[in-house]
Amino acid sequence: MRLKIAFMHNPRLQPLLDHRVSSEEIAFDWEIGHPAALNLRHLTENPFDVFEFSLSGYLVVNDRPN
């Protein structure tokens, strides 16, 4: 399985990024970036399988009419 993952820089992810922690069954395609740019891209393109999204951002977007 291959997963597209987007996060802001976070030291807790480092073991995954440098392959100290890995999986034989899952390949990760990482995108590390600024939260505002990643949020906008996720909302407009939905390109990620795993994505860090703030609860407040989700509530604001979810409350908007379609």
CHARMM internal coordinates of N, CA and C (Angstrom, degrees):
IC EDIT
DIST 1 N 1 CA 1.4331
DIST 1 CA 1 C 1.5251
ANGL 1 N 1 CA 1 C 108.25
DIST 1 C 2 N 1.3085
ANGL 1 CA 1 C 2 N 115.89
DIHE 1 N 1 CA 1 C 2 N 142.19
DIST 2 N 2 CA 1.4659
ANGL 1 C 2 N 2 CA 122.00
DIHE 1 CA 1 C 2 N 2 CA 178.62
DIST 2 CA 2 C 1.5324
ANGL 2 N 2 CA 2 C 107.68
DIHE 1 C 2 N 2 CA 2 C -121.08
DIST 2 C 3 N 1.3298
ANGL 2 CA 2 C 3 N 116.56
DIHE 2 N 2 CA 2 C 3 N 127.89
DIST 3 N 3 CA 1.4600
ANGL 2 C 3 N 3 CA 122.05
DIHE 2 CA 2 C 3 N 3 CA -179.45
DIST 3 CA 3 C 1.5170
ANGL 3 N 3 CA 3 C 110.68
DIHE 2 C 3 N 3 CA 3 C -118.55
DIST 3 C 4 N 1.3364
ANGL 3 CA 3 C 4 N 115.64
DIHE 3 N 3 CA 3 C 4 N 134.98
DIST 4 N 4 CA 1.4653
ANGL 3 C 4 N 4 CA 121.70
DIHE 3 CA 3 C 4 N 4 CA 172.14
DIST 4 CA 4 C 1.5209
ANGL 4 N 4 CA 4 C 106.96
DIHE 3 C 4 N 4 CA 4 C -91.32
DIST 4 C 5 N 1.3453
ANGL 4 CA 4 C 5 N 116.10
DIHE 4 N 4 CA 4 C 5 N 124.49
DIST 5 N 5 CA 1.4551
ANGL 4 C 5 N 5 CA 121.68
DIHE 4 CA 4 C 5 N 5 CA -173.77
DIST 5 CA 5 C 1.5232
ANGL 5 N 5 CA 5 C 109.76
DIHE 4 C 5 N 5 CA 5 C -126.99
DIST 5 C 6 N 1.3401
ANGL 5 CA 5 C 6 N 116.49
DIHE 5 N 5 CA 5 C 6 N 135.16
DIST 6 N 6 CA 1.4620
ANGL 5 C 6 N 6 CA 120.84
DIHE 5 CA 5 C 6 N 6 CA 178.90
DIST 6 CA 6 C 1.5261
ANGL 6 N 6 CA 6 C 109.89
DIHE 5 C 6 N 6 CA 6 C -129.47
DIST 6 C 7 N 1.3253
ANGL 6 CA 6 C 7 N 115.97
DIHE 6 N 6 CA 6 C 7 N 127.41
DIST 7 N 7 CA 1.4530
ANGL 6 C 7 N 7 CA 122.78
DIHE 6 CA 6 C 7 N 7 CA 178.34
DIST 7 CA 7 C 1.5130
ANGL 7 N 7 CA 7 C 109.12
DIHE 6 C 7 N 7 CA 7 C -145.33
DIST 7 C 8 N 1.3342
ANGL 7 CA 7 C 8 N 115.34
DIHE 7 N 7 CA 7 C 8 N 158.88
DIST 8 N 8 CA 1.4582
ANGL 7 C 8 N 8 CA 119.38
DIHE 7 CA 7 C 8 N 8 CA 167.67
DIST 8 CA 8 C 1.5245
ANGL 8 N 8 CA 8 C 106.82
DIHE 7 C 8 N 8 CA 8 C -77.63
DIST 8 C 9 N 1.3178
ANGL 8 CA 8 C 9 N 117.77
DIHE 8 N 8 CA 8 C 9 N 165.56
DIST 9 N 9 CA 1.4592
ANGL 8 C 9 N 9 CA 120.64
DIHE 8 CA 8 C 9 N 9 CA 179.25
DIST 9 CA 9 C 1.5222
ANGL 9 N 9 CA 9 C 108.91
DIHE 8 C 9 N 9 CA 9 C -59.67
DIST 9 C 10 N 1.3321
ANGL 9 CA 9 C 10 N 115.69
DIHE 9 N 9 CA 9 C 10 N 129.48
DIST 10 N 10 CA 1.4486
ANGL 9 C 10 N 10 CA 121.40
DIHE 9 CA 9 C 10 N 10 CA -177.13
DIST 10 CA 10 C 1.5281
ANGL 10 N 10 CA 10 C 107.96
DIHE 9 C 10 N 10 CA 10 C -149.23
DIST 10 C 11 N 1.3256
ANGL 10 CA 10 C 11 N 119.08
DIHE 10 N 10 CA 10 C 11 N 120.70
DIST 11 N 11 CA 1.4591
ANGL 10 C 11 N 11 CA 121.05
DIHE 10 CA 10 C 11 N 11 CA -177.84
DIST 11 CA 11 C 1.5250
ANGL 11 N 11 CA 11 C 113.35
DIHE 10 C 11 N 11 CA 11 C -59.75
DIST 11 C 12 N 1.3196
ANGL 11 CA 11 C 12 N 118.01
DIHE 11 N 11 CA 11 C 12 N -24.76
DIST 12 N 12 CA 1.4694
ANGL 11 C 12 N 12 CA 120.22
DIHE 11 CA 11 C 12 N 12 CA 178.98
DIST 12 CA 12 C 1.5218
ANGL 12 N 12 CA 12 C 112.27
DIHE 11 C 12 N 12 CA 12 C -68.41
DIST 12 C 13 N 1.3139
ANGL 12 CA 12 C 13 N 117.88
DIHE 12 N 12 CA 12 C 13 N -17.39
DIST 13 N 13 CA 1.4695
ANGL 12 C 13 N 13 CA 121.39
DIHE 12 CA 12 C 13 N 13 CA 178.30
DIST 13 CA 13 C 1.5193
ANGL 13 N 13 CA 13 C 112.50
DIHE 12 C 13 N 13 CA 13 C -87.25
DIST 13 C 14 N 1.3171
ANGL 13 CA 13 C 14 N 117.78
DIHE 13 N 13 CA 13 C 14 N -12.82
DIST 14 N 14 CA 1.4615
ANGL 13 C 14 N 14 CA 121.61
DIHE 13 CA 13 C 14 N 14 CA -172.79
DIST 14 CA 14 C 1.5309
ANGL 14 N 14 CA 14 C 113.70
DIHE 13 C 14 N 14 CA 14 C -52.94
DIST 14 C 15 N 1.3414
ANGL 14 CA 14 C 15 N 119.97
DIHE 14 N 14 CA 14 C 15 N -42.33
DIST 15 N 15 CA 1.4677
ANGL 14 C 15 N 15 CA 118.18
DIHE 14 CA 14 C 15 N 15 CA 178.37
DIST 15 CA 15 C 1.5307
ANGL 15 N 15 CA 15 C 113.81
DIHE 14 C 15 N 15 CA 15 C -59.76
DIST 15 C 16 N 1.3025
ANGL 15 CA 15 C 16 N 117.41
DIHE 15 N 15 CA 15 C 16 N -31.40
DIST 16 N 16 CA 1.4680
ANGL 15 C 16 N 16 CA 120.47
DIHE 15 CA 15 C 16 N 16 CA 175.62
DIST 16 CA 16 C 1.5269
ANGL 16 N 16 CA 16 C 111.16
DIHE 15 C 16 N 16 CA 16 C -75.67
DIST 16 C 17 N 1.3354
ANGL 16 CA 16 C 17 N 115.60
DIHE 16 N 16 CA 16 C 17 N -40.54
DIST 17 N 17 CA 1.4640
ANGL 16 C 17 N 17 CA 119.62
DIHE 16 CA 16 C 17 N 17 CA -177.82
DIST 17 CA 17 C 1.5226
ANGL 17 N 17 CA 17 C 112.44
DIHE 16 C 17 N 17 CA 17 C -67.20
DIST 17 C 18 N 1.3338
ANGL 17 CA 17 C 18 N 117.65
DIHE 17 N 17 CA 17 C 18 N -36.97
DIST 18 N 18 CA 1.4690
ANGL 17 C 18 N 18 CA 119.16
DIHE 17 CA 17 C 18 N 18 CA -179.20
DIST 18 CA 18 C 1.5360
ANGL 18 N 18 CA 18 C 112.49
DIHE 17 C 18 N 18 CA 18 C -97.89
DIST 18 C 19 N 1.3232
ANGL 18 CA 18 C 19 N 115.44
DIHE 18 N 18 CA 18 C 19 N 11.58
DIST 19 N 19 CA 1.4764
ANGL 18 C 19 N 19 CA 123.38
DIHE 18 CA 18 C 19 N 19 CA 172.30
DIST 19 CA 19 C 1.5265
ANGL 19 N 19 CA 19 C 114.38
DIHE 18 C 19 N 19 CA 19 C 68.35
DIST 19 C 20 N 1.3315
ANGL 19 CA 19 C 20 N 118.44
DIHE 19 N 19 CA 19 C 20 N 19.72
DIST 20 N 20 CA 1.4643
ANGL 19 C 20 N 20 CA 119.53
DIHE 19 CA 19 C 20 N 20 CA 171.29
DIST 20 CA 20 C 1.5278
ANGL 20 N 20 CA 20 C 109.63
DIHE 19 C 20 N 20 CA 20 C -68.26
DIST 20 C 21 N 1.3275
ANGL 20 CA 20 C 21 N 115.68
DIHE 20 N 20 CA 20 C 21 N -29.87
DIST 21 N 21 CA 1.4638
ANGL 20 C 21 N 21 CA 122.84
DIHE 20 CA 20 C 21 N 21 CA 173.07
DIST 21 CA 21 C 1.5254
ANGL 21 N 21 CA 21 C 105.95
DIHE 20 C 21 N 21 CA 21 C -118.30
DIST 21 C 22 N 1.3266
ANGL 21 CA 21 C 22 N 117.09
DIHE 21 N 21 CA 21 C 22 N 126.71
DIST 22 N 22 CA 1.4659
ANGL 21 C 22 N 22 CA 119.50
DIHE 21 CA 21 C 22 N 22 CA -177.73
DIST 22 CA 22 C 1.5245
ANGL 22 N 22 CA 22 C 109.72
DIHE 21 C 22 N 22 CA 22 C -150.00
DIST 22 C 23 N 1.3019
ANGL 22 CA 22 C 23 N 114.24
DIHE 22 N 22 CA 22 C 23 N 175.56
DIST 23 N 23 CA 1.4535
ANGL 22 C 23 N 23 CA 121.52
DIHE 22 CA 22 C 23 N 23 CA 178.39
DIST 23 CA 23 C 1.5271
ANGL 23 N 23 CA 23 C 108.71
DIHE 22 C 23 N 23 CA 23 C -135.78
DIST 23 C 24 N 1.2978
ANGL 23 CA 23 C 24 N 116.07
DIHE 23 N 23 CA 23 C 24 N 140.29
DIST 24 N 24 CA 1.4624
ANGL 23 C 24 N 24 CA 120.01
DIHE 23 CA 23 C 24 N 24 CA 175.63
DIST 24 CA 24 C 1.5273
ANGL 24 N 24 CA 24 C 111.14
DIHE 23 C 24 N 24 CA 24 C -78.84
DIST 24 C 25 N 1.3175
ANGL 24 CA 24 C 25 N 116.47
DIHE 24 N 24 CA 24 C 25 N -18.55
DIST 25 N 25 CA 1.4635
ANGL 24 C 25 N 25 CA 121.36
DIHE 24 CA 24 C 25 N 25 CA -175.02
DIST 25 CA 25 C 1.5220
ANGL 25 N 25 CA 25 C 113.86
DIHE 24 C 25 N 25 CA 25 C -99.63
DIST 25 C 26 N 1.3300
ANGL 25 CA 25 C 26 N 117.15
DIHE 25 N 25 CA 25 C 26 N -14.79
DIST 26 N 26 CA 1.4652
ANGL 25 C 26 N 26 CA 120.59
DIHE 25 CA 25 C 26 N 26 CA -176.67
DIST 26 CA 26 C 1.5217
ANGL 26 N 26 CA 26 C 109.50
DIHE 25 C 26 N 26 CA 26 C -128.23
DIST 26 C 27 N 1.3183
ANGL 26 CA 26 C 27 N 115.92
DIHE 26 N 26 CA 26 C 27 N 129.59
DIST 27 N 27 CA 1.4638
ANGL 26 C 27 N 27 CA 122.12
DIHE 26 CA 26 C 27 N 27 CA 173.11
DIST 27 CA 27 C 1.5250
ANGL 27 N 27 CA 27 C 107.61
DIHE 26 C 27 N 27 CA 27 C -106.09
DIST 27 C 28 N 1.3203
ANGL 27 CA 27 C 28 N 115.88
DIHE 27 N 27 CA 27 C 28 N 135.70
DIST 28 N 28 CA 1.4607
ANGL 27 C 28 N 28 CA 121.09
DIHE 27 CA 27 C 28 N 28 CA -177.99
DIST 28 CA 28 C 1.5239
ANGL 28 N 28 CA 28 C 110.56
DIHE 27 C 28 N 28 CA 28 C -107.50
DIST 28 C 29 N 1.3285
ANGL 28 CA 28 C 29 N 116.35
DIHE 28 N 28 CA 28 C 29 N 129.92
DIST 29 N 29 CA 1.4654
ANGL 28 C 29 N 29 CA 122.66
DIHE 28 CA 28 C 29 N 29 CA 170.19
DIST 29 CA 29 C 1.5205
ANGL 29 N 29 CA 29 C 105.94
DIHE 28 C 29 N 29 CA 29 C -105.89
DIST 29 C 30 N 1.3431
ANGL 29 CA 29 C 30 N 116.23
DIHE 29 N 29 CA 29 C 30 N 105.12
DIST 30 N 30 CA 1.4521
ANGL 29 C 30 N 30 CA 122.06
DIHE 29 CA 29 C 30 N 30 CA -173.85
DIST 30 CA 30 C 1.5172
ANGL 30 N 30 CA 30 C 112.17
DIHE 29 C 30 N 30 CA 30 C -89.22
DIST 30 C 31 N 1.3302
ANGL 30 CA 30 C 31 N 115.46
DIHE 30 N 30 CA 30 C 31 N 143.61
DIST 31 N 31 CA 1.4623
ANGL 30 C 31 N 31 CA 121.96
DIHE 30 CA 30 C 31 N 31 CA 166.68
DIST 31 CA 31 C 1.5242
ANGL 31 N 31 CA 31 C 105.93
DIHE 30 C 31 N 31 CA 31 C -133.30
DIST 31 C 32 N 1.3105
ANGL 31 CA 31 C 32 N 115.83
DIHE 31 N 31 CA 31 C 32 N 114.77
DIST 32 N 32 CA 1.4600
ANGL 31 C 32 N 32 CA 121.95
DIHE 31 CA 31 C 32 N 32 CA 178.77
DIST 32 CA 32 C 1.5174
ANGL 32 N 32 CA 32 C 107.07
DIHE 31 C 32 N 32 CA 32 C -106.43
DIST 32 C 33 N 1.3325
ANGL 32 CA 32 C 33 N 116.96
DIHE 32 N 32 CA 32 C 33 N 130.31
DIST 33 N 33 CA 1.4582
ANGL 32 C 33 N 33 CA 118.74
DIHE 32 CA 32 C 33 N 33 CA -178.06
DIST 33 CA 33 C 1.5137
ANGL 33 N 33 CA 33 C 112.76
DIHE 32 C 33 N 33 CA 33 C -162.64
DIST 33 C 34 N 1.2988
ANGL 33 CA 33 C 34 N 114.81
DIHE 33 N 33 CA 33 C 34 N -173.11
DIST 34 N 34 CA 1.4605
ANGL 33 C 34 N 34 CA 122.67
DIHE 33 CA 33 C 34 N 34 CA 179.02
DIST 34 CA 34 C 1.5337
ANGL 34 N 34 CA 34 C 108.54
DIHE 33 C 34 N 34 CA 34 C -73.36
DIST 34 C 35 N 1.3285
ANGL 34 CA 34 C 35 N 118.45
DIHE 34 N 34 CA 34 C 35 N 135.22
DIST 35 N 35 CA 1.4595
ANGL 34 C 35 N 35 CA 120.64
DIHE 34 CA 34 C 35 N 35 CA -176.61
DIST 35 CA 35 C 1.5320
ANGL 35 N 35 CA 35 C 114.65
DIHE 34 C 35 N 35 CA 35 C -54.80
DIST 35 C 36 N 1.3388
ANGL 35 CA 35 C 36 N 117.85
DIHE 35 N 35 CA 35 C 36 N -42.03
DIST 36 N 36 CA 1.4690
ANGL 35 C 36 N 36 CA 119.52
DIHE 35 CA 35 C 36 N 36 CA -178.50
DIST 36 CA 36 C 1.5269
ANGL 36 N 36 CA 36 C 111.30
DIHE 35 C 36 N 36 CA 36 C -63.19
DIST 36 C 37 N 1.3258
ANGL 36 CA 36 C 37 N 117.11
DIHE 36 N 36 CA 36 C 37 N -42.84
DIST 37 N 37 CA 1.4644
ANGL 36 C 37 N 37 CA 120.31
DIHE 36 CA 36 C 37 N 37 CA 179.65
DIST 37 CA 37 C 1.5247
ANGL 37 N 37 CA 37 C 111.11
DIHE 36 C 37 N 37 CA 37 C -67.68
DIST 37 C 38 N 1.3307
ANGL 37 CA 37 C 38 N 116.93
DIHE 37 N 37 CA 37 C 38 N -41.05
DIST 38 N 38 CA 1.4648
ANGL 37 C 38 N 38 CA 119.74
DIHE 37 CA 37 C 38 N 38 CA 178.70
DIST 38 CA 38 C 1.5289
ANGL 38 N 38 CA 38 C 111.15
DIHE 37 C 38 N 38 CA 38 C -66.14
DIST 38 C 39 N 1.3370
ANGL 38 CA 38 C 39 N 117.37
DIHE 38 N 38 CA 38 C 39 N -40.74
DIST 39 N 39 CA 1.4652
ANGL 38 C 39 N 39 CA 120.19
DIHE 38 CA 38 C 39 N 39 CA 178.39
DIST 39 CA 39 C 1.5192
ANGL 39 N 39 CA 39 C 110.99
DIHE 38 C 39 N 39 CA 39 C -60.73
DIST 39 C 40 N 1.3216
ANGL 39 CA 39 C 40 N 116.72
DIHE 39 N 39 CA 39 C 40 N -47.62
DIST 40 N 40 CA 1.4584
ANGL 39 C 40 N 40 CA 120.19
DIHE 39 CA 39 C 40 N 40 CA -179.64
DIST 40 CA 40 C 1.5258
ANGL 40 N 40 CA 40 C 110.85
DIHE 39 C 40 N 40 CA 40 C -60.72
DIST 40 C 41 N 1.3088
ANGL 40 CA 40 C 41 N 116.88
DIHE 40 N 40 CA 40 C 41 N -45.40
DIST 41 N 41 CA 1.4621
ANGL 40 C 41 N 41 CA 120.34
DIHE 40 CA 40 C 41 N 41 CA 179.95
DIST 41 CA 41 C 1.5300
ANGL 41 N 41 CA 41 C 110.89
DIHE 40 C 41 N 41 CA 41 C -62.97
DIST 41 C 42 N 1.3082
ANGL 41 CA 41 C 42 N 116.41
DIHE 41 N 41 CA 41 C 42 N -41.86
DIST 42 N 42 CA 1.4628
ANGL 41 C 42 N 42 CA 119.75
DIHE 41 CA 41 C 42 N 42 CA 179.82
DIST 42 CA 42 C 1.5254
ANGL 42 N 42 CA 42 C 110.93
DIHE 41 C 42 N 42 CA 42 C -63.95
DIST 42 C 43 N 1.3228
ANGL 42 CA 42 C 43 N 116.67
DIHE 42 N 42 CA 42 C 43 N -40.52
DIST 43 N 43 CA 1.4631
ANGL 42 C 43 N 43 CA 120.14
DIHE 42 CA 42 C 43 N 43 CA -179.04
DIST 43 CA 43 C 1.5224
ANGL 43 N 43 CA 43 C 113.07
DIHE 42 C 43 N 43 CA 43 C -70.78
DIST 43 C 44 N 1.3227
ANGL 43 CA 43 C 44 N 117.22
DIHE 43 N 43 CA 43 C 44 N -33.46
DIST 44 N 44 CA 1.4647
ANGL 43 C 44 N 44 CA 119.90
DIHE 43 CA 43 C 44 N 44 CA -176.07
DIST 44 CA 44 C 1.5227
ANGL 44 N 44 CA 44 C 113.80
DIHE 43 C 44 N 44 CA 44 C -92.21
DIST 44 C 45 N 1.3413
ANGL 44 CA 44 C 45 N 117.36
DIHE 44 N 44 CA 44 C 45 N -30.01
DIST 45 N 45 CA 1.4655
ANGL 44 C 45 N 45 CA 120.20
DIHE 44 CA 44 C 45 N 45 CA -175.46
DIST 45 CA 45 C 1.5297
ANGL 45 N 45 CA 45 C 113.72
DIHE 44 C 45 N 45 CA 45 C -116.13
DIST 45 C 46 N 1.3388
ANGL 45 CA 45 C 46 N 117.41
DIHE 45 N 45 CA 45 C 46 N -24.35
DIST 46 N 46 CA 1.4623
ANGL 45 C 46 N 46 CA 123.62
DIHE 45 CA 45 C 46 N 46 CA -176.10
DIST 46 CA 46 C 1.5299
ANGL 46 N 46 CA 46 C 112.23
DIHE 45 C 46 N 46 CA 46 C 51.11
DIST 46 C 47 N 1.3467
ANGL 46 CA 46 C 47 N 118.42
DIHE 46 N 46 CA 46 C 47 N 52.10
DIST 47 N 47 CA 1.4658
ANGL 46 C 47 N 47 CA 120.11
DIHE 46 CA 46 C 47 N 47 CA -174.06
DIST 47 CA 47 C 1.5222
ANGL 47 N 47 CA 47 C 115.79
DIHE 46 C 47 N 47 CA 47 C -89.73
DIST 47 C 48 N 1.3453
ANGL 47 CA 47 C 48 N 118.05
DIHE 47 N 47 CA 47 C 48 N -2.57
DIST 48 N 48 CA 1.4564
ANGL 47 C 48 N 48 CA 120.15
DIHE 47 CA 47 C 48 N 48 CA -171.21
DIST 48 CA 48 C 1.5220
ANGL 48 N 48 CA 48 C 112.09
DIHE 47 C 48 N 48 CA 48 C -110.75
DIST 48 C 49 N 1.3268
ANGL 48 CA 48 C 49 N 115.53
DIHE 48 N 48 CA 48 C 49 N 145.54
DIST 49 N 49 CA 1.4620
ANGL 48 C 49 N 49 CA 121.44
DIHE 48 CA 48 C 49 N 49 CA 174.05
DIST 49 CA 49 C 1.5241
ANGL 49 N 49 CA 49 C 110.91
DIHE 48 C 49 N 49 CA 49 C -85.43
DIST 49 C 50 N 1.3288
ANGL 49 CA 49 C 50 N 116.15
DIHE 49 N 49 CA 49 C 50 N -35.52
DIST 50 N 50 CA 1.4646
ANGL 49 C 50 N 50 CA 122.53
DIHE 49 CA 49 C 50 N 50 CA 179.21
DIST 50 CA 50 C 1.5177
ANGL 50 N 50 CA 50 C 106.68
DIHE 49 C 50 N 50 CA 50 C -126.74
DIST 50 C 51 N 1.3449
ANGL 50 CA 50 C 51 N 115.87
DIHE 50 N 50 CA 50 C 51 N 128.95
DIST 51 N 51 CA 1.4513
ANGL 50 C 51 N 51 CA 119.21
DIHE 50 CA 50 C 51 N 51 CA -172.36
DIST 51 CA 51 C 1.5158
ANGL 51 N 51 CA 51 C 109.68
DIHE 50 C 51 N 51 CA 51 C -148.77
DIST 51 C 52 N 1.3264
ANGL 51 CA 51 C 52 N 116.99
DIHE 51 N 51 CA 51 C 52 N 136.32
DIST 52 N 52 CA 1.4587
ANGL 51 C 52 N 52 CA 122.18
DIHE 51 CA 51 C 52 N 52 CA 175.76
DIST 52 CA 52 C 1.5232
ANGL 52 N 52 CA 52 C 107.79
DIHE 51 C 52 N 52 CA 52 C -89.88
DIST 52 C 53 N 1.3184
ANGL 52 CA 52 C 53 N 115.76
DIHE 52 N 52 CA 52 C 53 N 120.01
DIST 53 N 53 CA 1.4571
ANGL 52 C 53 N 53 CA 121.02
DIHE 52 CA 52 C 53 N 53 CA -177.83
DIST 53 CA 53 C 1.5163
ANGL 53 N 53 CA 53 C 107.18
DIHE 52 C 53 N 53 CA 53 C -133.23
DIST 53 C 54 N 1.3183
ANGL 53 CA 53 C 54 N 117.77
DIHE 53 N 53 CA 53 C 54 N 130.53
DIST 54 N 54 CA 1.4583
ANGL 53 C 54 N 54 CA 119.93
DIHE 53 CA 53 C 54 N 54 CA -178.23
DIST 54 CA 54 C 1.5286
ANGL 54 N 54 CA 54 C 110.23
DIHE 53 C 54 N 54 CA 54 C -68.14
DIST 54 C 55 N 1.3007
ANGL 54 CA 54 C 55 N 115.50
DIHE 54 N 54 CA 54 C 55 N 147.55
DIST 55 N 55 CA 1.4560
ANGL 54 C 55 N 55 CA 119.88
DIHE 54 CA 54 C 55 N 55 CA 178.84
DIST 55 CA 55 C 1.5192
ANGL 55 N 55 CA 55 C 111.01
DIHE 54 C 55 N 55 CA 55 C -61.67
DIST 55 C 56 N 1.3319
ANGL 55 CA 55 C 56 N 117.26
DIHE 55 N 55 CA 55 C 56 N -40.77
DIST 56 N 56 CA 1.4659
ANGL 55 C 56 N 56 CA 119.58
DIHE 55 CA 55 C 56 N 56 CA 179.66
DIST 56 CA 56 C 1.5216
ANGL 56 N 56 CA 56 C 111.17
DIHE 55 C 56 N 56 CA 56 C -65.30
DIST 56 C 57 N 1.3285
ANGL 56 CA 56 C 57 N 117.61
DIHE 56 N 56 CA 56 C 57 N -39.94
DIST 57 N 57 CA 1.4669
ANGL 56 C 57 N 57 CA 120.60
DIHE 56 CA 56 C 57 N 57 CA 176.21
DIST 57 CA 57 C 1.5072
ANGL 57 N 57 CA 57 C 111.97
DIHE 56 C 57 N 57 CA 57 C -62.47
DIST 57 C 58 N 1.3184
ANGL 57 CA 57 C 58 N 116.41
DIHE 57 N 57 CA 57 C 58 N -42.61
DIST 58 N 58 CA 1.4610
ANGL 57 C 58 N 58 CA 120.76
DIHE 57 CA 57 C 58 N 58 CA 178.24
DIST 58 CA 58 C 1.5212
ANGL 58 N 58 CA 58 C 111.08
DIHE 57 C 58 N 58 CA 58 C -61.53
DIST 58 C 59 N 1.3392
ANGL 58 CA 58 C 59 N 116.96
DIHE 58 N 58 CA 58 C 59 N -44.79
DIST 59 N 59 CA 1.4672
ANGL 58 C 59 N 59 CA 120.18
DIHE 58 CA 58 C 59 N 59 CA -178.89
DIST 59 CA 59 C 1.5141
ANGL 59 N 59 CA 59 C 112.00
DIHE 58 C 59 N 59 CA 59 C -63.56
DIST 59 C 60 N 1.3386
ANGL 59 CA 59 C 60 N 117.54
DIHE 59 N 59 CA 59 C 60 N -40.54
DIST 60 N 60 CA 1.4713
ANGL 59 C 60 N 60 CA 120.76
DIHE 59 CA 59 C 60 N 60 CA 178.52
DIST 60 CA 60 C 1.5311
ANGL 60 N 60 CA 60 C 110.16
DIHE 59 C 60 N 60 CA 60 C -63.59
DIST 60 C 61 N 1.3126
ANGL 60 CA 60 C 61 N 117.25
DIHE 60 N 60 CA 60 C 61 N -47.12
DIST 61 N 61 CA 1.4609
ANGL 60 C 61 N 61 CA 120.79
DIHE 60 CA 60 C 61 N 61 CA -178.36
DIST 61 CA 61 C 1.5293
ANGL 61 N 61 CA 61 C 110.66
DIHE 60 C 61 N 61 CA 61 C -67.40
DIST 61 C 62 N 1.3147
ANGL 61 CA 61 C 62 N 116.22
DIHE 61 N 61 CA 61 C 62 N -41.61
DIST 62 N 62 CA 1.4618
ANGL 61 C 62 N 62 CA 120.32
DIHE 61 CA 61 C 62 N 62 CA -178.72
DIST 62 CA 62 C 1.5227
ANGL 62 N 62 CA 62 C 112.35
DIHE 61 C 62 N 62 CA 62 C -65.41
DIST 62 C 63 N 1.3250
ANGL 62 CA 62 C 63 N 117.37
DIHE 62 N 62 CA 62 C 63 N -27.54
DIST 63 N 63 CA 1.4722
ANGL 62 C 63 N 63 CA 122.17
DIHE 62 CA 62 C 63 N 63 CA -178.41
DIST 63 CA 63 C 1.5252
ANGL 63 N 63 CA 63 C 112.30
DIHE 62 C 63 N 63 CA 63 C -81.09
DIST 63 C 64 N 1.3106
ANGL 63 CA 63 C 64 N 117.63
DIHE 63 N 63 CA 63 C 64 N -16.63
DIST 64 N 64 CA 1.4802
ANGL 63 C 64 N 64 CA 120.78
DIHE 63 CA 63 C 64 N 64 CA -178.82
DIST 64 CA 64 C 1.5332
ANGL 64 N 64 CA 64 C 110.56
DIHE 63 C 64 N 64 CA 64 C -73.17
DIST 64 C 65 N 1.3173
ANGL 64 CA 64 C 65 N 116.55
DIHE 64 N 64 CA 64 C 65 N 142.18
DIST 65 N 65 CA 1.4689
ANGL 64 C 65 N 65 CA 118.51
DIHE 64 CA 64 C 65 N 65 CA 175.68
DIST 65 CA 65 C 1.5291
ANGL 65 N 65 CA 65 C 110.77
DIHE 64 C 65 N 65 CA 65 C -68.77
DIST 65 C 66 N 1.3110
ANGL 65 CA 65 C 66 N 116.93
DIHE 65 N 65 CA 65 C 66 N 149.12
DIST 66 N 66 CA 1.4834
ANGL 65 C 66 N 66 CA 121.49
DIHE 65 CA 65 C 66 N 66 CA 179.27
DIST 66 CA 66 C 1.4694
ANGL 66 N 66 CA 66 C 112.62
DIHE 65 C 66 N 66 CA 66 C -69.32
END
COOR INIT
IC SEED 1 N 1 CA 1 C
IC BUILD
